[in-house]
Each structure stands twice: as C-alpha cells, then as structure tokens.
Amino acid sequence: MPATLIPPVQQAANVPIPTPPRVITGKDLAYLKDALSWELMAFKKFAFYAQQVKDPQVKQQLDKAGQMHQRHYQKLLTHLQVDNNSAMAKIPKPQTMQ
C-alpha cells in the first residue's frame, strides 16, 4: 500500500486545541450584529405594543416577551466583550514545511 502525504493544511487541522479560543471572526461579528439588531427591534416593538393595549393580561404578556428579548440582547452583548487580539495570540500557528 503506498504511503500518502498529508498536505500541510490538513496537518495543521489535526492539531488539537485544548480549549477553543474566544475569537470573534468577521463573519461571527456580522451574525452578532444582525442578531443584536433583531433582538433590539423585537424588544422595542413589544414595549410599544404593551403601552398601546388596555387589557392588563395582554400587557403583561407583551412586557414578558419584551423582557425576554432584552435578556437575549444583553446575552449577545456579553459575547462581544472579548479581547480578540489576545485570543488570536493563543491560537496555535501551523508549522511550515521547509
């Protein structure tokens, strides 16, 4: 059976990372910005509708839904509180073949 050579890219991919680094890529940031926008919009809409209704039970449910979206917004913000430069420094660099 012939020996197969593993390309350097695959070799680097086989290096295990003990704990995943807390890094936010450009694509991650775009997703987070979209999600933040959606959660903020939902929170604002529920708050607005809760002010418009007369029925206290409906108002309570709208407030509850708005608070849920506000919690989601706050949770997403915590994912942005990362020192990206130091997280990137902790990622193992692939070894180059010479």
VMD Tcl script that builds the backbone (N, CA, C; Angstrom):
set m [mol new atoms 294]
animate dup $m
set s [atomselect $m all]
$s set {name element resname resid chain x y z} {
  {N N MET 1 A 0.849 -1.170 0.000}
  {CA C MET 1 A 0.000 0.000 0.000}
  {C C MET 1 A 0.898 1.238 0.000}
  {N N PRO 2 A 0.687 2.189 -0.920}
  {CA C PRO 2 A 1.548 3.371 -0.994}
  {C C PRO 2 A 1.269 4.329 0.167}
  {N N ALA 3 A 2.328 4.977 0.615}
  {CA C ALA 3 A 2.187 5.971 1.685}
  {C C ALA 3 A 1.560 7.225 1.099}
  {N N THR 4 A 0.680 7.838 1.855}
  {CA C THR 4 A 0.057 9.069 1.395}
  {C C THR 4 A 0.627 10.235 2.173}
  {N N LEU 5 A 0.809 11.299 1.485}
  {CA C LEU 5 A 1.301 12.515 2.132}
  {C C LEU 5 A 0.115 13.377 2.526}
  {N N ILE 6 A 0.161 13.893 3.726}
  {CA C ILE 6 A -0.906 14.776 4.197}
  {C C ILE 6 A -0.468 16.207 3.933}
  {N N PRO 7 A -1.268 16.968 3.192}
  {CA C PRO 7 A -0.908 18.366 2.933}
  {C C PRO 7 A -0.771 19.147 4.242}
  {N N PRO 8 A 0.084 20.182 4.276}
  {CA C PRO 8 A 0.299 20.966 5.498}
  {C C PRO 8 A -0.989 21.535 6.087}
  {N N VAL 9 A -1.935 21.903 5.242}
  {CA C VAL 9 A -3.190 22.468 5.734}
  {C C VAL 9 A -3.924 21.442 6.579}
  {N N GLN 10 A -3.964 20.190 6.106}
  {CA C GLN 10 A -4.629 19.146 6.870}
  {C C GLN 10 A -3.863 18.815 8.137}
  {N N GLN 11 A -2.525 18.859 8.075}
  {CA C GLN 11 A -1.734 18.595 9.271}
  {C C GLN 11 A -2.066 19.609 10.353}
  {N N ALA 12 A -2.168 20.862 9.981}
  {CA C ALA 12 A -2.489 21.906 10.954}
  {C C ALA 12 A -3.886 21.695 11.517}
  {N N ALA 13 A -4.797 21.215 10.688}
  {CA C ALA 13 A -6.164 20.993 11.149}
  {C C ALA 13 A -6.222 19.848 12.147}
  {N N ASN 14 A -5.258 18.933 12.098}
  {CA C ASN 14 A -5.242 17.796 13.015}
  {C C ASN 14 A -4.659 18.144 14.379}
  {N N VAL 15 A -4.087 19.323 14.535}
  {CA C VAL 15 A -3.527 19.728 15.819}
  {C C VAL 15 A -4.678 20.093 16.747}
  {N N PRO 16 A -4.822 19.359 17.853}
  {CA C PRO 16 A -5.950 19.673 18.739}
  {C C PRO 16 A -5.712 20.967 19.512}
  {N N ILE 17 A -6.758 21.700 19.699}
  {CA C ILE 17 A -6.711 22.897 20.524}
  {C C ILE 17 A -7.357 22.508 21.853}
  {N N PRO 18 A -6.613 22.595 22.973}
  {CA C PRO 18 A -7.155 22.141 24.258}
  {C C PRO 18 A -8.495 22.781 24.613}
  {N N THR 19 A -8.583 24.061 24.492}
  {CA C THR 19 A -9.849 24.767 24.693}
  {C C THR 19 A -9.987 25.757 23.550}
  {N N PRO 20 A -11.137 25.825 22.951}
  {CA C PRO 20 A -11.304 26.749 21.827}
  {C C PRO 20 A -11.065 28.194 22.262}
  {N N PRO 21 A -10.325 28.949 21.474}
  {CA C PRO 21 A -10.085 30.352 21.822}
  {C C PRO 21 A -11.353 31.171 21.662}
  {N N ARG 22 A -11.476 32.179 22.453}
  {CA C ARG 22 A -12.640 33.067 22.355}
  {C C ARG 22 A -12.320 34.145 21.328}
  {N N VAL 23 A -12.471 33.789 20.081}
  {CA C VAL 23 A -12.147 34.683 18.969}
  {C C VAL 23 A -13.426 34.996 18.205}
  {N N ILE 24 A -13.561 36.236 17.818}
  {CA C ILE 24 A -14.712 36.636 17.003}
  {C C ILE 24 A -14.186 36.951 15.605}
  {N N THR 25 A -14.630 36.160 14.643}
  {CA C THR 25 A -14.229 36.401 13.261}
  {C C THR 25 A -15.122 37.484 12.665}
  {N N GLY 26 A -14.778 37.930 11.496}
  {CA C GLY 26 A -15.603 38.924 10.814}
  {C C GLY 26 A -17.013 38.400 10.549}
  {N N LYS 27 A -17.108 37.120 10.191}
  {CA C LYS 27 A -18.411 36.519 9.928}
  {C C LYS 27 A -19.213 36.415 11.228}
  {N N ASP 28 A -18.526 36.028 12.338}
  {CA C ASP 28 A -19.192 35.983 13.644}
  {C C ASP 28 A -19.749 37.356 14.004}
  {N N LEU 29 A -18.940 38.374 13.782}
  {CA C LEU 29 A -19.351 39.736 14.117}
  {C C LEU 29 A -20.585 40.151 13.316}
  {N N ALA 30 A -20.619 39.779 12.052}
  {CA C ALA 30 A -21.787 40.113 11.218}
  {C C ALA 30 A -23.044 39.424 11.757}
  {N N TYR 31 A -22.913 38.147 12.135}
  {CA C TYR 31 A -24.053 37.423 12.706}
  {C C TYR 31 A -24.503 38.061 14.013}
  {N N LEU 32 A -23.550 38.413 14.865}
  {CA C LEU 32 A -23.895 39.027 16.144}
  {C C LEU 32 A -24.579 40.376 15.952}
  {N N LYS 33 A -24.086 41.170 14.994}
  {CA C LYS 33 A -24.713 42.464 14.735}
  {C C LYS 33 A -26.153 42.289 14.263}
  {N N ASP 34 A -26.374 41.320 13.378}
  {CA C ASP 34 A -27.741 41.053 12.908}
  {C C ASP 34 A -28.632 40.613 14.067}
  {N N ALA 35 A -28.141 39.683 14.870}
  {CA C ALA 35 A -28.934 39.171 15.992}
  {C C ALA 35 A -29.230 40.284 16.996}
  {N N LEU 36 A -28.252 41.139 17.272}
  {CA C LEU 36 A -28.479 42.265 18.179}
  {C C LEU 36 A -29.562 43.188 17.628}
  {N N SER 37 A -29.492 43.444 16.337}
  {CA C SER 37 A -30.482 44.312 15.702}
  {C C SER 37 A -31.887 43.717 15.812}
  {N N TRP 38 A -32.001 42.406 15.557}
  {CA C TRP 38 A -33.311 41.750 15.633}
  {C C TRP 38 A -33.858 41.769 17.053}
  {N N GLU 39 A -33.000 41.472 18.023}
  {CA C GLU 39 A -33.453 41.443 19.418}
  {C C GLU 39 A -33.870 42.840 19.891}
  {N N LEU 40 A -33.097 43.841 19.524}
  {CA C LEU 40 A -33.432 45.205 19.924}
  {C C LEU 40 A -34.749 45.640 19.291}
  {N N MET 41 A -34.939 45.330 18.022}
  {CA C MET 41 A -36.186 45.685 17.344}
  {C C MET 41 A -37.375 44.980 17.995}
  {N N ALA 42 A -37.220 43.695 18.310}
  {CA C ALA 42 A -38.312 42.947 18.946}
  {C C ALA 42 A -38.628 43.543 20.314}
  {N N PHE 43 A -37.593 43.861 21.083}
  {CA C PHE 43 A -37.798 44.465 22.402}
  {C C PHE 43 A -38.568 45.778 22.284}
  {N N LYS 44 A -38.168 46.632 21.353}
  {CA C LYS 44 A -38.830 47.929 21.165}
  {C C LYS 44 A -40.286 47.762 20.736}
  {N N LYS 45 A -40.537 46.815 19.829}
  {CA C LYS 45 A -41.906 46.598 19.357}
  {C C LYS 45 A -42.804 46.104 20.488}
  {N N PHE 46 A -42.314 45.131 21.268}
  {CA C PHE 46 A -43.127 44.628 22.373}
  {C C PHE 46 A -43.387 45.719 23.406}
  {N N ALA 47 A -42.396 46.564 23.679}
  {CA C ALA 47 A -42.580 47.662 24.625}
  {C C ALA 47 A -43.632 48.645 24.087}
  {N N PHE 48 A -43.564 48.940 22.809}
  {CA C PHE 48 A -44.532 49.841 22.193}
  {C C PHE 48 A -45.947 49.262 22.269}
  {N N TYR 49 A -46.081 47.997 21.862}
  {CA C TYR 49 A -47.411 47.373 21.876}
  {C C TYR 49 A -47.956 47.248 23.292}
  {N N ALA 50 A -47.102 46.994 24.247}
  {CA C ALA 50 A -47.552 46.881 25.644}
  {C C ALA 50 A -48.125 48.211 26.127}
  {N N GLN 51 A -47.590 49.326 25.639}
  {CA C GLN 51 A -48.114 50.638 26.027}
  {C C GLN 51 A -49.466 50.936 25.365}
  {N N GLN 52 A -49.749 50.276 24.247}
  {CA C GLN 52 A -50.957 50.569 23.482}
  {C C GLN 52 A -52.191 49.801 23.940}
  {N N VAL 53 A -51.992 48.633 24.551}
  {CA C VAL 53 A -53.143 47.779 24.879}
  {C C VAL 53 A -53.781 48.185 26.209}
  {N N LYS 54 A -55.048 47.867 26.328}
  {CA C LYS 54 A -55.803 48.180 27.551}
  {C C LYS 54 A -55.906 46.967 28.477}
  {N N ASP 55 A -55.965 45.778 27.900}
  {CA C ASP 55 A -56.127 44.550 28.680}
  {C C ASP 55 A -54.848 44.270 29.487}
  {N N PRO 56 A -54.946 44.206 30.821}
  {CA C PRO 56 A -53.758 44.004 31.648}
  {C C PRO 56 A -53.067 42.658 31.406}
  {N N GLN 57 A -53.827 41.621 31.072}
  {CA C GLN 57 A -53.203 40.317 30.808}
  {C C GLN 57 A -52.390 40.342 29.520}
  {N N VAL 58 A -52.923 41.000 28.509}
  {CA C VAL 58 A -52.199 41.119 27.246}
  {C C VAL 58 A -50.948 41.979 27.469}
  {N N LYS 59 A -51.123 43.083 28.208}
  {CA C LYS 59 A -49.993 43.960 28.516}
  {C C LYS 59 A -48.895 43.184 29.232}
  {N N GLN 60 A -49.286 42.350 30.194}
  {CA C GLN 60 A -48.316 41.560 30.951}
  {C C GLN 60 A -47.552 40.601 30.030}
  {N N GLN 61 A -48.258 39.954 29.122}
  {CA C GLN 61 A -47.611 39.009 28.212}
  {C C GLN 61 A -46.672 39.724 27.228}
  {N N LEU 62 A -47.092 40.894 26.762}
  {CA C LEU 62 A -46.229 41.671 25.869}
  {C C LEU 62 A -44.979 42.147 26.606}
  {N N ASP 63 A -45.154 42.597 27.846}
  {CA C ASP 63 A -43.996 43.002 28.655}
  {C C ASP 63 A -43.045 41.829 28.884}
  {N N LYS 64 A -43.619 40.672 29.150}
  {CA C LYS 64 A -42.817 39.472 29.387}
  {C C LYS 64 A -42.001 39.105 28.141}
  {N N ALA 65 A -42.646 39.159 26.984}
  {CA C ALA 65 A -41.945 38.864 25.731}
  {C C ALA 65 A -40.854 39.902 25.462}
  {N N GLY 66 A -41.141 41.161 25.735}
  {CA C GLY 66 A -40.140 42.215 25.554}
  {C C GLY 66 A -38.941 42.019 26.462}
  {N N GLN 67 A -39.189 41.628 27.708}
  {CA C GLN 67 A -38.099 41.380 28.651}
  {C C GLN 67 A -37.230 40.205 28.202}
  {N N MET 68 A -37.867 39.188 27.613}
  {CA C MET 68 A -37.108 38.051 27.092}
  {C C MET 68 A -36.144 38.518 26.001}
  {N N HIS 69 A -36.633 39.367 25.085}
  {CA C HIS 69 A -35.771 39.870 24.012}
  {C C HIS 69 A -34.684 40.786 24.564}
  {N N GLN 70 A -34.991 41.520 25.612}
  {CA C GLN 70 A -33.974 42.363 26.237}
  {C C GLN 70 A -32.882 41.492 26.860}
  {N N ARG 71 A -33.257 40.378 27.504}
  {CA C ARG 71 A -32.258 39.456 28.077}
  {C C ARG 71 A -31.394 38.853 26.966}
  {N N HIS 72 A -32.021 38.490 25.853}
  {CA C HIS 72 A -31.261 37.934 24.731}
  {C C HIS 72 A -30.258 38.964 24.209}
  {N N TYR 73 A -30.698 40.213 24.111}
  {CA C TYR 73 A -29.821 41.295 23.651}
  {C C TYR 73 A -28.619 41.426 24.585}
  {N N GLN 74 A -28.875 41.440 25.895}
  {CA C GLN 74 A -27.793 41.563 26.880}
  {C C GLN 74 A -26.838 40.374 26.792}
  {N N LYS 75 A -27.379 39.179 26.592}
  {CA C LYS 75 A -26.550 37.974 26.485}
  {C C LYS 75 A -25.650 38.053 25.257}
  {N N LEU 76 A -26.199 38.519 24.145}
  {CA C LEU 76 A -25.385 38.669 22.937}
  {C C LEU 76 A -24.272 39.690 23.150}
  {N N LEU 77 A -24.558 40.741 23.882}
  {CA C LEU 77 A -23.523 41.749 24.157}
  {C C LEU 77 A -22.348 41.153 24.914}
  {N N THR 78 A -22.633 40.197 25.794}
  {CA C THR 78 A -21.525 39.586 26.553}
  {C C THR 78 A -20.570 38.845 25.621}
  {N N HIS 79 A -21.066 38.338 24.495}
  {CA C HIS 79 A -20.194 37.643 23.552}
  {C C HIS 79 A -19.252 38.609 22.835}
  {N N LEU 80 A -19.565 39.873 22.870}
  {CA C LEU 80 A -18.704 40.869 22.218}
  {C C LEU 80 A -17.634 41.415 23.157}
  {N N GLN 81 A -17.701 41.055 24.421}
  {CA C GLN 81 A -16.736 41.551 25.398}
  {C C GLN 81 A -15.542 40.603 25.466}
  {N N VAL 82 A -14.803 40.561 24.372}
  {CA C VAL 82 A -13.669 39.665 24.218}
  {C C VAL 82 A -12.467 40.487 23.766}
  {N N ASP 83 A -11.302 40.180 24.321}
  {CA C ASP 83 A -10.069 40.797 23.833}
  {C C ASP 83 A -9.602 39.944 22.659}
  {N N ASN 84 A -10.019 40.312 21.475}
  {CA C ASN 84 A -9.785 39.499 20.283}
  {C C ASN 84 A -8.299 39.323 19.983}
  {N N ASN 85 A -7.491 40.345 20.234}
  {CA C ASN 85 A -6.060 40.240 19.935}
  {C C ASN 85 A -5.385 39.190 20.795}
  {N N SER 86 A -5.683 39.171 22.094}
  {CA C SER 86 A -5.044 38.171 22.949}
  {C C SER 86 A -5.589 36.778 22.654}
  {N N ALA 87 A -6.866 36.680 22.279}
  {CA C ALA 87 A -7.433 35.378 21.928}
  {C C ALA 87 A -6.777 34.835 20.662}
  {N N MET 88 A -6.530 35.696 19.691}
  {CA C MET 88 A -5.876 35.268 18.458}
  {C C MET 88 A -4.442 34.818 18.728}
  {N N ALA 89 A -3.779 35.447 19.680}
  {CA C ALA 89 A -2.397 35.097 20.003}
  {C C ALA 89 A -2.295 33.687 20.597}
  {N N LYS 90 A -3.379 33.188 21.169}
  {CA C LYS 90 A -3.369 31.876 21.806}
  {C C LYS 90 A -3.626 30.740 20.824}
  {N N ILE 91 A -4.003 31.055 19.603}
  {CA C ILE 91 A -4.262 30.009 18.604}
  {C C ILE 91 A -2.928 29.456 18.111}
  {N N PRO 92 A -2.790 28.119 18.152}
  {CA C PRO 92 A -1.526 27.526 17.673}
  {C C PRO 92 A -1.300 27.846 16.195}
  {N N LYS 93 A -0.093 28.206 15.880}
  {CA C LYS 93 A 0.259 28.513 14.495}
  {C C LYS 93 A 0.663 27.210 13.803}
  {N N PRO 94 A 0.209 26.998 12.568}
  {CA C PRO 94 A 0.607 25.785 11.848}
  {C C PRO 94 A 2.106 25.824 11.548}
  {N N GLN 95 A 2.727 24.665 11.628}
  {CA C GLN 95 A 4.160 24.585 11.326}
  {C C GLN 95 A 4.330 24.578 9.828}
  {N N THR 96 A 5.290 25.335 9.366}
  {CA C THR 96 A 5.557 25.387 7.927}
  {C C THR 96 A 6.599 24.339 7.585}
  {N N MET 97 A 6.401 23.726 6.442}
  {CA C MET 97 A 7.374 22.725 5.970}
  {C C MET 97 A 8.465 23.440 5.205}
  {N N GLN 98 A 9.708 22.991 5.418}
  {CA C GLN 98 A 10.819 23.633 4.729}
  {C C GLN 98 A 11.530 22.662 3.854}
}
mol reanalyze $m
mol bondsrecalc $m
mol representation Tube
mol addrep $m
